[in-house]
Amino acid sequence: MKVPFSLYVHWPYCTFLCRFCAFSKARVPAKGVEHERITSALLKELRTSLAPHKDKVLQSIYFGGGTPSLAQPRNIAQIIEAANSLVPLASDAEITLESNPTSAEVGKMRDFKQAGVTRYSIGIQTLNDRTLARMGRLHTGAEGLAAVDRARALFPGKVSFDMIFGFEGQTLDQWQKELETVLKHADNHMSVYQLTVEPGTPLFRDRNAQRVVLPSGDLSAQMYESAVEMCTAKGFRHYEVSNYAVPGSESMHNVGYWQGRQWVGIGPSAHSRFIDPSSNQRISSMRLPDIQRWAQHCEKFGHGTAKSTVISDADAKQEAVVFGLRMLDGITDRRFASVSGGQSLKDYLHMDRVQQYVDDGYLLWNSTDAQLAPTERGLEVIDSILIDIVP
């Protein structure tokens, strides 16, 4: 059986820069995007990066950003076709493209489907128009819902959207009403994130200058718990800390990250994690963040890699547990053994502390299957638990 593999494609441009976003991105230049040059650089990097992995099978492709729906559909098709020619796509491969709900991007949905995209992810974030404007978004809440409805008609069963809670001035009642509304439009998947204040963002500077006051930790916890309760009541399973899906509709690409699947990332700032076929070492790499420097390196060297390091055995084991326990299904000994050289979870973890969390209702330990998983209660505080149980 061929090893499943994933591809992440980073499209770096945005028409607007959200005040809370810390992802690598740049505003669309006044002279416009050099679509053919960016696509050519992506294709060069794709060919260089996928060539060593021809014996694998592509389980998923994810176009993220930035705002990849600003790309030309024909360029998206070129990348999909080139990837498939190097590493064959699985028969059930998932190909996701992120989008904002502005009219220009929504209007291209059908073309993206014809290009090969099979799954559509829309950044609604909030239905509050005032908050959207304050955060730098160029769409309304109504336009967000309309984009979801249009996507559902074109990609039935394959539409996701993002919601964020914890904005300034947001109350629990307002959040619950937003959730109630979006759940009426939801397809089979949604992501729900707490607003995070990342260093270097305008929101970070506003908070430090006390121009913004965000909800308290207790109120944010109530908002999180409301999302779990309301989404579950509508038939969604809370399968990962920030993700909900009708069973069977989980994001194949993101599950691959949490379960330790190998992937290659192309585009400015894209990350990769894979086993080098020539050395059999686990490799972590990152592309150059500056768009022009990255493109120049791709044109000259065939890739824009900024740095590449060998992942130590200790880091690989830690990552397997940290990512695995973000999911309600947790991690099994079998999966852990693939990075631990045969060491069991019981031998690796602080099992006395694990047992205490089991007794307190935060973790589940299935001794028959040697599987460790968080409970719903444990998923809410999993970061604190991991600090305690991982060596």
DANORKA-V145456 format. One line per field, one symbol per residue. ss: DSSP state (A for helix, B for strand, O for the rest). psi: psi as a letter, one per 20 degrees, with the letter a starting at -180 (. if undefined). burial: + if it has 24 or more other ideal C-beta (glycine too) atoms within 12 Angstrom, else -. Layout:
ss: ???
psi: ???
burial: ???
This chain:
ss: OOOBBBBBBBBOBBOOOOOOOOOOOBBOOOOOOOAAAAAAAAAAAAAAAAAAAOOOBBBBBBBBBOOAAAOOAAAAAAAAAAAAAAOOBBBBBBBBBBBBOOAAAAOOAAAAAAAOOOBBBBBBBOOOAAAAAAOOOOOOAAAAAAAAAAAAAAOOOOBBBBBBBOOOOOOAAAAAAAAAAAAAAOOOBBBBBBOOOOOOOAAAAAAAOOOOOOOOAAAAAAAAAAAAAAAAAOOOBBBBOOBBBOOOOOOAAAAAAAOOOBBBBBOOOOBBBBBOOOOOOBBBBBBOOOAAAAAAAAAAAOOOBBBBBBOOAAAAAAAAAAAAOOBOOOBBAAAAAAAAOOOOAAAAOOAAAAAAAAAOOOBBBBOOOOBBBBOAAAAAOAAAAAAAAOO
psi: pqpqqqppoooiqqhqoqiipjqprqqpqhirpmghgggggghghggghigikijapohqpooabaniiirphhhgggggggghhgoppqhkqpoqpqqqkqhgghijghhhghiipippppnggqiohgggghjjqkrrghhghhgggghhhhmpjkpqqpqpqjqpiprgggghhgggghhhiqdjqqpoqppqopqiqhhghgghjkiporqrhghhhhgghgggghgghjjqpmiqgjqqqppijqohghhgghjjqqqppqrpjqqqorpohhikqpppqprphpgggggghghgiirlpgqpqpprhghggghggghhjiqhibqrhgghhiijkiprhhhgrnhhhghghghijhqpoohgilppqqrhhhhhkhghgghhip.
burial: ---++++++++++++++++++-++++-+----+----++-++++++++++-++--++++++++++++++++++-++++++-+++-++-++--++++++++++--++-++--++-++++++++++++++--++--+++++++-++++++++++-++--+++++++++++-+-+-+++-++--++-+++++++++++-+---+-+--------+-++---++-++++++++++--+-+++++++++++--+++++++++++++++++++++++++++------++++++++-+--++-++----++++----+----++++++++++++++++++-++-+++----+--++----+--++---++++----+++++++-+++++--++-+++-
